[in-house]
């Protein structure tokens, strides 16, 4: 049985996402690359 969880973005989350949309696409990182870098930096 699948449980549906409603999730609402906070104003801070929306601001961060909007800032990301404005970033230069030539320096864009994929989600996978971003996670890889975080793992390397913080040992996650």
Secondary structure, DSSP 8 states (H G I E B T S, - for coil): ----------HHHHHHHHHHHTS-GGG---HHHHHHHHHHHH--
